[in-house]
């Protein structure tokens, strides 16, 4: 039993998988944060543009 525990502790076969899972989770979290920031700013910009276009009056024949 002790021999099994020693070999289990020294085995690093799954360590690379854990590293990739953690890195992938970090990339996904950053992508979600970036999407939220871009989405909020784009919505605000669209509202400002709509308000600006709605407040202007067309001038014909000038």
C-alpha positions in Angstrom: 0.0 0.0 0.0 2.8 2.4 0.8 4.5 1.6 -2.5 1.2 2.5 -4.3 1.0 5.8 -2.5 4.6 6.7 -3.3 4.1 6.0 -7.0 0.8 7.8 -7.1 2.3 10.9 -5.6 5.2 10.9 -8.1 3.0 10.3 -11.1 2.6 13.6 -13.0 0.5 12.3 -15.9 -2.6 14.5 -15.1 -0.6 17.6 -14.1 -0.6 19.0 -17.7 -4.3 18.5 -18.0 -4.9 20.4 -14.8 -2.7 23.2 -16.1 -4.6 23.4 -19.4 -8.0 23.4 -17.6 -6.9 26.3 -15.4 -5.5 28.3 -18.3 -8.6 27.7 -20.4 -10.9 28.8 -17.5 -8.9 32.0 -17.1 -9.1 32.7 -20.9 -12.9 32.1 -20.8 -13.3 34.4 -17.7 -11.3 37.2 -19.5 -13.4 36.8 -22.6 -16.6 37.1 -20.6 -15.3 40.2 -18.9 -14.3 41.7 -22.2 -17.7 40.9 -23.7 -19.5 42.6 -20.8 -17.4 45.7 -21.2 -17.8 45.9 -24.9 -21.5 45.2 -24.8 -22.2 47.9 -22.2 -20.2 50.5 -24.0 -21.7 49.6 -27.4 -25.2 49.9 -26.0 -24.4 53.3 -24.4 -23.0 54.5 -27.7 -26.0 53.4 -29.6 -28.4 55.1 -27.2 -26.3 58.4 -27.5 -26.4 58.2 -31.3 -30.2 57.5 -31.3 -30.8 60.5 -29.0 -28.6 62.7 -31.2 -30.3 61.7 -34.5 -33.7 62.0 -32.9 -33.0 65.6 -31.7 -32.0 66.9 -35.1 -34.4 68.3 -37.6 -33.9 67.9 -41.3 -33.2 71.1 -43.3 -34.5 71.1 -46.8 -33.5 73.7 -49.4 -30.7 75.4 -47.5 
